[in-house]
Every structure is written in C-alpha cells, then in structure tokens.
Amino acid sequence: MLKQDNHHVKNIIFDLDGTLVHRVPHRAVYIQGFLADRGIQMTKPQEIEAGHWSHQFWENPTNYEPDENDPVNPWFHFWLGYLERYYEILNLGWETLEPLFNELALRLDEDQRDETLGDDVEDVLSLLQNKGFRLGVLSNRYRPVRPVIDQFGLSAFFEAVFSAGELDSEKPEREIFIRYLDIFNGKPSETLYVGDNYWLDGIGAQNAGLHPLLIDLYGWFESFEIPIITRFKDLIGYLNLGSS
C-alpha cells in the first residue's frame, strides 16, 4: 500500500458512490455474474480490465447518449454503448455477444440493485470526527446528495455535502475540487480525498493538489501509482490513528 505524508491532513472529503454507499453487487461484478450464468467465464485479467472500464467510462459518459427517438427505453442504447468495451475484453465476436448484451442492457437500465451503506462507515466517521478531522462529501451525481446522506443517518458527520450539479463542474475537473474547498474553507495540501475511482477521484484530486486515496475493494488498482486501501476501516491505519 503506497502511503503519503499524512501529518498535515486536517480535512477528509469523501466520494459518495462506491465509497460511502454501494450498489450491490457492483456493476462490473453483476455483469460478470450475468455472463457466468450463460457459460462465459471471465479470466482474472479480463475481470480487472472490466473493473477498470466500470470506472474509466465515467470520465466522459457524454460520448454515449440515450436515444431520444426511443420513448420506451432511451437509456437502453446508452448501456449498449457501455457494453461495447466488453466485445474487446471478451474477444468472442459480435454474433455470440450481441443477443446477451441486448438482454443485459435492459437489465442495466432497470438497475434493481440495492443501495447500502458501506461496512464500518459510521464507526470510522465517528472516530475521525472525534479525532478532530473536518469531514465532507463531494459526489459526481448531478442531483443534490444531501437526501442520501440524511437517509443513511450520516448528516451529523459532515460539514459540507455537495454534488457536481450543485457546483456546476464534475470530477475529474480540477475546478470542482477548488470550488468545493472554497466553500469548505480548506486548503488542498491539508485535505485527503477518499474515493473508489482512479480516474475521477484519484487523478482528479491529485491534479487539484489534494492527497488522493482509493478504496479498492476488488483488487483492480493494485498496480496504480496512487495510495490504496482495501477496506473502509483501513483508513484508520492509513492515517496512523491505531490498528484497523
């Protein structure tokens, strides 16, 4: 686990999705299971590549637009665009995968996965707050995320909670981090940003002068040059606050 000098960290800002709350199972894991049920077993390198794509895709999702001419399932075509990368990852050919991906795109559009609070989140946030860290949330969702924070009973932990839509910018743009810290009254050099997406959270925070930290639950980013932890509660050890 790569580490940085955390001596001057006073503020900890968290991503929301995949960090504090999770859709279960993860989309990449759901797709892997869907394919396995139909006799297509992904290799470990393919799983890692698919895991990378599940994050990298959101760098520029506007490359994939819903079909406004389809009044019933406009986002079906969006998810077909998302799945195009799987043709390269699996290398099985169009004829084999197209009917499966048509079914899968409809399922992704419906998204029946449950949203749950991550393991140990409340305990870790409580400890960090008691240690004097200022805590916040910065999400790439368009709509305000305060209702989600309220839903999971986390509001008392955070001084500022904002979405990309509220700040008129989005990760990985440098501007969104700067705007957030202006409101939060925090310095980048004193701020740790904790997320799960290498491209949006890791590189974005790093380029804005914050200290990045990735939560890598699935072992997808072990070879990447940004500090990682594999469980939320490992944040305690990362900050040298005691054993996790």
C-alpha positions in Angstrom: 0.0 0.0 0.0 1.5 3.3 -1.1 1.5 6.0 1.6 1.9 9.7 1.6 2.8 12.1 4.4 -0.5 12.5 6.3 1.0 14.6 9.1 -0.7 17.8 7.7 -4.1 16.3 6.8 -6.8 18.2 8.6 -9.7 17.6 6.3 -11.1 14.4 4.8 -13.5 14.6 1.9 -15.3 11.5 0.7 -16.8 10.4 -2.6 -20.3 9.0 -2.2 -21.0 6.1 -4.6 -18.6 3.2 -4.2 -17.1 4.8 -1.1 -19.7 5.6 1.5 -22.7 3.9 -0.1 -22.7 1.0 -2.6 -24.9 -0.6 -5.2 -24.8 -4.3 -4.5 -23.5 -6.1 -6.4 -21.0 -3.7 -8.2 -22.0 -3.2 -11.8 -18.9 -5.0 -13.1 -19.5 -7.9 -10.7 -23.1 -8.1 -11.8 -22.1 -8.2 -15.4 -19.5 -10.9 -14.6 -22.2 -13.0 -12.9 -24.6 -12.5 -15.8 -22.1 -13.8 -18.2 -21.1 -16.7 -16.0 -24.7 -17.8 -15.8 -24.7 -18.0 -19.6 -21.5 -20.1 -19.8 -18.9 -17.2 -20.3 -16.3 -17.3 -17.6 -14.1 -14.2 -17.4 -10.4 -14.7 -16.6 -8.8 -12.6 -13.8 -7.1 -10.2 -16.3 -10.5 -9.8 -18.0 -12.2 -9.1 -14.6 -9.6 -6.4 -13.9 -9.9 -4.8 -17.3 -13.7 -4.8 -16.9 -13.3 -3.3 -13.4 -11.1 -0.5 -14.9 -13.7 0.2 -17.6 -16.5 0.4 -15.0 -14.6 3.4 -13.6 -12.9 4.9 -16.6 -16.2 5.0 -18.6 -17.4 7.9 -16.3 -14.6 10.1 -17.4 -16.7 11.1 -20.4 -20.0 9.3 -20.4 -21.4 12.0 -22.8 -19.8 10.0 -25.5 -22.7 7.7 -25.1 -26.1 9.3 -25.4 -29.6 8.0 -24.8 -31.7 7.5 -27.9 -34.3 10.3 -27.9 -36.2 8.5 -30.6 -36.9 5.6 -28.3 -39.7 6.7 -25.9 -39.8 3.4 -24.1 -36.1 2.6 -23.3 -34.0 5.6 -24.4 -31.2 4.5 -22.0 -31.0 1.0 -23.4 -28.8 2.4 -26.1 -26.6 4.2 -23.6 -25.9 0.9 -21.9 -25.3 -0.8 -25.2 -22.6 1.8 -25.7 -21.2 1.0 -22.3 -21.1 -2.7 -23.2 -19.2 -2.2 -26.4 -15.9 -2.4 -24.5 -16.8 -5.9 -23.4 -16.5 -7.1 -27.1 -12.8 -6.2 -26.8 -12.4 -7.6 -23.3 -14.0 -10.9 -24.0 -12.9 -11.2 -27.7 -15.8 -13.6 -28.5 -17.3 -11.9 -31.5 -20.4 -10.0 -32.3 -22.7 -12.9 -33.1 -22.1 -14.6 -29.7 -22.4 -11.5 -27.5 -25.0 -9.3 -29.2 -28.1 -11.1 -28.0 -26.7 -11.4 -24.5 -25.8 -7.7 -24.5 -29.3 -6.7 -25.7 -30.8 -8.5 -22.6 -28.1 -7.1 -20.3 -28.6 -3.5 -21.5 -32.2 -3.7 -20.5 -31.3 -5.1 -17.1 -28.7 -2.3 -16.5 -31.4 0.2 -17.5 -33.8 -1.2 -14.9 -31.0 -1.3 -12.2 -32.7 -3.4 -9.5 -29.6 -3.4 -7.2 -30.0 -2.3 -3.6 -28.1 0.8 -2.3 -26.5 0.1 1.0 -24.2 1.8 3.5 -20.6 0.5 3.3 -19.2 -1.7 6.1 -17.8 0.2 9.1 -18.6 3.6 7.7 -20.4 5.0 10.8 -17.7 3.7 13.2 -14.9 5.2 11.1 -16.5 8.5 10.6 -17.3 8.8 14.3 -13.6 8.1 15.2 -12.4 10.6 12.6 -14.7 13.3 13.9 -13.6 12.6 17.5 -10.0 13.0 16.4 -10.7 16.5 15.1 -10.8 15.9 11.4 -13.2 18.1 9.4 -15.3 15.8 7.1 -17.2 16.4 3.9 -18.7 14.8 0.9 -18.2 15.6 -2.8 -20.1 13.4 -5.3 -20.2 13.4 -9.1 -24.0 12.9 -9.0 -26.0 15.7 -10.7 -28.8 16.0 -8.2 -28.1 17.1 -4.5 -26.9 14.2 -2.4 -27.8 15.6 1.0 -31.0 13.4 0.9 -28.9 10.3 0.5 -26.7 11.3 3.4 -29.8 12.0 5.5 -31.3 8.7 4.5 -28.3 6.8 5.9 -28.1 8.9 9.1 -24.7 10.4 8.3 -25.6 14.1 8.3 -24.0 14.9 11.7 -20.6 13.8 10.5 -20.2 16.2 7.5 -19.7 20.0 7.4 -20.4 20.3 3.6 -22.1 17.9 1.2 -22.2 18.8 -2.5 -22.9 17.2 -5.9 -21.3 18.0 -9.2 -24.6 19.5 -10.3 -24.6 21.9 -7.4 -21.1 23.1 -8.1 -21.5 23.3 -11.9 -18.4 21.2 -12.5 -17.6 17.5 -12.3 -14.8 15.1 -11.5 -12.0 14.8 -12.6 -12.0 18.5 -13.4 -9.7 20.5 -11.1 -12.3 23.2 -10.8 -14.8 21.1 -8.8 -12.3 20.4 -6.1 -11.3 24.0 -5.9 -14.9 25.2 -5.7 -15.7 22.7 -3.0 -12.7 23.7 -0.9 -13.5 27.4 -1.3 -16.9 26.7 0.3 -15.4 24.3 2.8 -12.7 26.8 3.7 -10.0 24.1 3.3 -6.5 24.0 1.8 -5.7 21.3 -0.8 -2.4 20.5 0.9 -4.3 19.7 4.1 -7.1 17.7 2.5 -7.4 14.0 1.9 -9.9 12.9 -0.8 -11.1 9.4 -0.4 -12.9 7.7 -3.4 -13.1 4.5 -5.4 -12.4 5.7 -9.0 -8.8 6.1 -10.1 -9.6 8.4 -13.0 -12.3 10.6 -11.3 -11.2 10.6 -7.7 -7.6 9.7 -7.7 -6.2 11.7 -10.6 -8.8 14.4 -10.2 -7.9 15.1 -6.6 -4.2 14.8 -7.3 -4.3 17.3 -10.1 -6.1 19.7 -7.8 -3.4 19.4 -5.1 -5.3 17.2 -2.7 -4.0 13.9 -1.3 -5.8 11.1 -3.1 -6.7 7.7 -1.5 -8.5 4.9 -3.3 -10.7 2.3 -1.7 -10.0 -0.8 -3.9 -12.5 -3.4 -2.7 -11.9 -5.7 -5.7 -8.1 -5.6 -6.3 -8.5 -3.7 -9.6 -5.9 -0.9 -8.9 -3.0 -2.6 -7.2 -0.5 -1.7 -9.9 -1.6 2.0 -10.0 0.6 4.7 -8.5 -1.9 6.2 -6.1 -2.3 5.1 -2.4 -5.0 2.4 -1.9 -6.7 0.7 0.9 -8.9 -2.4 0.5 -11.4 -1.8 3.3 -13.1 1.4 4.5 -11.8 0.8 8.1 -8.2 0.6 6.8 -8.5 4.4 6.6 -7.7 4.4 10.4 -4.4 2.6 9.9 -3.6 4.7 6.8 -3.9 7.9 9.0 -1.8 6.2 11.8 -4.7 6.5 14.2 -4.4 3.0 15.5 -4.9 -0.6 14.2 -7.8 -1.3 11.9 
